[in-house]
Amino acid sequence: MSEAKILIFGGTTEGRQLAAFCAAHKIPVYVSVATDYGGELLEDLKHSGTVQVLTGRKEENAIAAFIRQHQITCVIDATHPYAVEVGRNIAAACKTCGVRSIRVLRESSDSDGNGTYFDDIDAVIDFLNISPDGNILITTGSKDLARFCRLRRFSDRCAVRVLPAEGVVEKCTALGFAPENIIAEKGPFSEAQNIAHLRQYGVKYLVTKESGRAGGFAEKACAAKACGASLLVIRRPRDSGISLEEAEHMLIEEYGGKSHGT
C-alpha cells in the first residue's frame, strides 16, 4: 500500500461512505474515528489495502503532529454536524500545518422545518420543564445526556436511544436513567421503528437533532406526527463546506485511483 496523503475524520455515515469510496477507487487514506465502535463499523474496509483506520480522540496538537509525521496534504472533516469542538481542532491543526482542510456537510432532509426548533439542549430542557407532564424520548446521543438530568422527574419520564457501544448503557444508568427506558440500538431508524418506540414508551415529546437524511430525521418527523407527539428539534450549528458528492469528485480528480470495475 502506498503512503496515504489524505486524512479523513469521521465515524459518521459520511465518513464511512468516503472511506468506502476511497477503497473502491484504490485511493490510499487514513480514516480517524473517535471510538472503538466507530472502528468496528469500518471493519470491512481494514483489509482493503487502501484504508488505514485510526482510533481515538485527537486534540489539535495530536492532529498537527500526525499531519507533519505522515506528510498529509489534504484533511477531510466529515465529523458530525454537532461536533463543533472537534471541527475547530481539525481546522486549527490544518492552519498551523498549512494543509488544506475540507469540510463535508451533511445533506438536509425534506422534512427539515417540521417541529419546534431550539438553539441548544438547555433551551429544550427549559421548555420541557415548563410544559405539562408527558413522557420524553431523547434521541440526541449519549455525549450530552447528563444535561437532560435537569429535567423534572427525568428518570420516570425519559426514554433514551443510544448506540450499543461499550460502556454507553452503563453511562446512562449511572446518570439515573432507568434500565428499562434505555434503547441501545444502531440507527438510523425507519418510520415504523420510530413509531414502535414512541408507542412503547407513550411518548409525548420526541427530542432530536436536525440530523438530515443520514440521521433519519424525516422518519422521526413522520413518526412523531403519526403518534401525535411533539417534535422538539435542536438546530444544526451554522457551517460551510461541500457536499459528499463534491468531495468524492475532488478525490477522483486530484488523487486518481481506479474506478469501479477496472
C-alpha positions in Angstrom: 0.0 0.0 0.0 1.4 3.4 -1.0 1.6 6.1 1.7 -1.7 7.9 2.2 -1.6 11.6 1.9 -5.3 12.1 2.8 -6.7 12.1 6.3 -10.5 11.7 6.8 -12.1 12.5 10.2 -15.5 11.0 10.9 -17.2 7.9 12.4 -20.3 9.3 10.7 -22.3 8.0 7.8 -20.5 10.4 5.5 -17.1 9.4 6.8 -17.8 5.7 6.2 -19.1 6.5 2.7 -16.0 8.4 1.9 -13.8 5.6 3.2 -15.7 3.0 1.2 -15.4 5.3 -1.9 -11.7 5.5 -1.5 -11.4 1.8 -1.0 -13.4 1.2 -4.2 -11.2 3.6 -6.2 -7.9 2.5 -4.7 -7.2 5.9 -3.1 -5.0 5.4 0.0 -6.4 7.2 3.0 -6.2 7.4 6.8 -9.6 7.4 8.5 -9.7 8.7 12.1 -12.6 7.8 14.3 -13.1 8.6 18.0 -14.3 5.3 19.4 -13.6 1.6 19.1 -17.3 1.2 18.0 -16.6 3.6 15.1 -13.6 1.5 14.1 -15.8 -1.7 14.2 -18.1 -0.1 11.7 -15.2 0.2 9.3 -14.0 -3.4 9.9 -14.8 -4.5 6.3 -12.5 -1.8 4.9 -9.5 -2.5 7.1 -8.4 -5.2 4.7 -9.0 -3.2 1.5 -5.3 -2.3 1.2 -6.1 1.4 0.9 -7.8 2.3 4.1 -5.9 2.6 7.4 -8.2 3.2 10.4 -7.0 5.3 13.4 -9.0 5.0 16.7 -9.1 7.5 19.5 -9.9 11.1 20.1 -7.3 13.6 19.0 -6.7 17.2 20.1 -5.3 19.9 18.0 -1.7 19.2 18.8 -2.0 15.5 18.1 -3.7 16.2 14.8 -1.0 18.6 13.8 1.7 16.1 14.8 0.1 13.4 12.7 -0.2 15.7 9.7 3.5 16.5 9.9 4.7 13.0 10.5 2.8 11.5 7.6 3.1 14.5 5.3 -0.6 14.7 4.9 -1.6 17.0 2.0 -5.4 17.1 2.4 -7.7 16.7 5.5 -11.4 16.0 5.1 -13.6 16.8 8.1 -16.6 14.5 7.8 -17.4 14.6 11.5 -20.9 15.0 12.9 -22.6 18.4 12.3 -22.8 19.0 16.1 -19.2 18.1 16.8 -18.2 21.8 16.8 -15.1 21.5 19.1 -13.7 18.6 17.0 -14.1 20.6 13.9 -12.3 23.6 15.4 -9.4 21.4 16.4 -9.1 20.0 12.9 -9.3 23.4 11.2 -6.7 24.9 13.7 -4.3 22.0 13.2 -4.6 22.3 9.4 -4.0 26.1 9.6 -0.9 25.5 11.8 0.5 23.0 9.3 -0.5 24.9 6.2 -2.6 22.0 4.9 -5.9 22.2 3.1 -8.9 21.3 5.1 -12.2 20.4 3.5 -15.5 20.3 5.4 -18.1 17.8 4.2 -21.7 18.9 5.0 -24.5 16.5 5.9 -27.4 16.7 3.4 -30.6 18.2 4.9 -33.9 16.4 4.9 -37.1 17.3 3.0 -38.8 17.3 6.4 -36.4 19.8 8.0 -38.6 22.7 9.2 -41.2 20.5 10.9 -41.4 20.6 14.7 -40.4 23.3 17.2 -36.8 24.4 16.9 -34.3 25.4 19.7 -30.8 26.7 19.6 -29.4 24.2 22.1 -30.2 21.4 24.6 -30.6 23.8 27.5 -33.4 25.6 25.7 -35.2 22.3 25.1 -34.9 21.4 28.7 -36.3 24.8 29.8 -39.2 24.3 27.5 -39.9 20.8 28.8 -39.7 21.9 32.4 -42.5 24.5 32.0 -44.6 22.2 29.8 -47.3 19.8 31.1 -46.0 16.4 32.1 -45.5 13.8 29.4 -43.1 11.1 28.5 -40.0 12.1 26.5 -37.8 10.1 24.0 -34.3 11.5 23.8 -32.5 10.7 20.5 -29.6 13.1 20.7 -27.0 10.6 21.7 -25.1 9.9 24.9 -22.5 12.6 24.8 -24.7 15.4 26.3 -27.1 13.1 28.2 -26.0 14.4 31.6 -27.6 17.8 30.7 -31.0 16.2 30.5 -30.8 15.3 34.2 -32.1 18.8 34.8 -35.5 17.7 33.6 -38.1 17.3 36.2 -38.6 13.6 37.1 -36.2 12.7 34.2 -35.8 9.1 35.4 -39.6 8.5 35.3 -40.3 10.5 32.1 -37.4 9.9 29.8 -36.5 7.0 27.5 -33.1 7.4 25.8 -32.0 5.9 22.5 -28.2 5.4 22.2 -25.6 3.4 20.3 -24.9 -0.1 21.5 -21.3 0.8 22.1 -19.3 -0.4 25.1 -20.0 1.5 28.3 -22.8 3.5 26.9 -25.7 1.7 28.7 -23.6 1.8 31.9 -23.2 5.6 31.5 -27.0 6.0 31.1 -27.8 4.0 34.2 -25.1 5.8 36.2 -26.8 9.1 35.3 -30.0 7.8 36.7 -31.9 6.7 33.6 -34.0 3.6 34.2 -32.5 0.4 32.5 -35.9 -0.4 31.1 -36.0 3.0 29.4 -32.7 2.6 27.5 -32.9 1.7 23.8 -29.4 0.6 22.8 -29.6 0.1 19.1 -27.8 1.4 16.0 -29.8 3.7 13.6 -30.9 5.3 11.5 -34.4 4.0 12.2 -37.3 3.5 9.9 -40.6 5.3 10.4 -42.1 2.1 11.7 -39.3 1.6 14.2 -39.7 5.1 15.5 -43.4 4.6 15.8 -42.9 1.4 17.8 -40.5 3.2 20.2 -42.9 6.2 20.6 -45.8 3.9 21.4 -43.8 1.6 23.6 -43.0 4.4 26.0 -46.1 6.5 25.5 -44.0 9.4 24.2 -45.5 12.9 24.1 -42.2 14.7 23.2 -39.6 13.4 20.8 -36.2 15.3 21.2 -33.9 15.1 18.2 -31.1 16.9 16.4 -31.6 18.4 13.0 -29.8 15.3 11.7 -30.8 15.4 8.0 -31.3 12.3 5.8 -28.3 10.4 7.1 -29.6 10.8 10.6 -33.1 9.6 9.7 -34.7 13.0 10.5 -37.6 12.6 8.1 -38.5 9.2 9.6 -38.6 10.7 13.1 -40.7 13.6 12.0 -43.2 11.4 10.3 -43.4 9.0 13.3 -44.0 11.9 15.7 -46.8 13.1 13.5 -48.4 9.7 13.3 -48.3 9.3 17.1 -49.4 12.8 17.9 -46.0 13.5 19.6 -44.4 16.9 19.6 -41.1 17.1 17.7 -38.5 19.2 19.5 -35.5 19.9 17.3 -32.1 21.2 18.3 -30.9 23.4 15.4 -27.7 22.4 13.5 -24.8 24.8 14.1 -24.0 27.1 11.2 -21.5 25.5 8.9 -19.9 25.8 5.5 -18.3 23.3 3.2 -19.0 21.0 0.3 -21.3 18.0 -0.3 -20.3 14.4 -0.1 -20.6 14.1 -3.9 -18.4 17.1 -4.4 -15.8 15.6 -2.0 -15.9 12.3 -4.0 -15.4 14.2 -7.3 -12.4 16.1 -5.8 -10.8 12.8 -4.7 -11.1 11.3 -8.1 -9.9 14.5 -9.9 -6.9 15.1 -7.7 -5.9 11.7 -6.4 -6.9 9.5 -9.2 -7.2 5.8 -8.3 -9.0 3.0 -10.0 -12.7 3.4 -10.7 -15.3 0.6 -10.1 -14.9 -2.5 -12.3 -11.4 -1.6 -13.6 
